[in-house]
Amino acid sequence: MPTGPSAAEWRLLQRLSERVGRGQLAKWILDEAFSVRSGAAAESYALEIADRYIAGEPIQYIFGHWSFRGLELKCDARALIPRPETEQLVDLARSEITANQWMRRIVEIGTGTGAIALSLATEIAGLKVVATELSTGALALARENLAAQTGFSSEVEMVQSDLFDSLSGFGLFDLIVSNPPYLPASTELEPRVATYEPHEALFGGADGLAVIARLIEESPVHMTRRGAGLVLEIDETHGARVVELANQHGYTFVQIHQDLSGRDRFARLVY
């Protein structure tokens, strides 16, 4: 029969909760420490994790892994930490593929940890997914996450590329997905993000639209046909400008979707 936490573990959980100020976070720390060590060593490690978190380090980087849509992904400072709202971007891409069964060839631009590409390949059978990444460090991390997955029913290939520049040999795509750098340069980051996460994956130029504008402009020539799609994560200030750019570049339909906080966060474009 499974046993619950010991009295010592309960006392440690209370200490951790007092240190980090959140009971759920304290439980994550406790579980992580006891998953890799035991006894007094685990207790010491749990307190070390709490101290590192209090000092400002992201808990995902301390653990070295994080969950995204049921995938356990290696996570470190080479790439952004996968955010919960990006799970909604995967939902949006899935909806496009489900509604258009001919969509089999997918490209993700700027894969980071590989979270989006690996989620789609895990959840939908029969896809050919190409994931690009400009950063050599992030690409290495994504490939490590790809190698750690099993049981795919779709094909995944990861390529170093600045958007579409290295994809000439990969043909055309039915759906293009991206969570690009989109923060305006003036955005103030919380210290935990500013200190540890890669700024090149966060900021998209003065207005945050530098990469998004390129994607909207360049995507059509990489699409298989009319009706192919582009889905993007965007800044909450970008909605109107994304619609304008889509209309300028010949898209037949554009829709802005909100995140769970009610902020404009995603764009769905049909060519």
Secondary structure, DSSP 8 states (H G I E B T S, - for coil): ------HHHHHHHHHHHHHHS-HHHHHHHHHHHHHH--HHHHHHHHHHHHHHHHTT--HHHHHTEEEETTEEEE--TTS----HHHHHHHHHHHHHHHH-TT--EEEEES-TTSHHHHHHHHHSTT-EEEEEES-HHHHHHHHHHHHH----SSEEEEEE-STTTT-GGG--BSEEEE----B-TT----HHHHHHS-GGGTB-SSSS-HHHHHHHHHGGGGBSSTT-EEEEE--TT-HHHHHHHHHHTT-SEEEEEE-TTS-EEEEEEE-
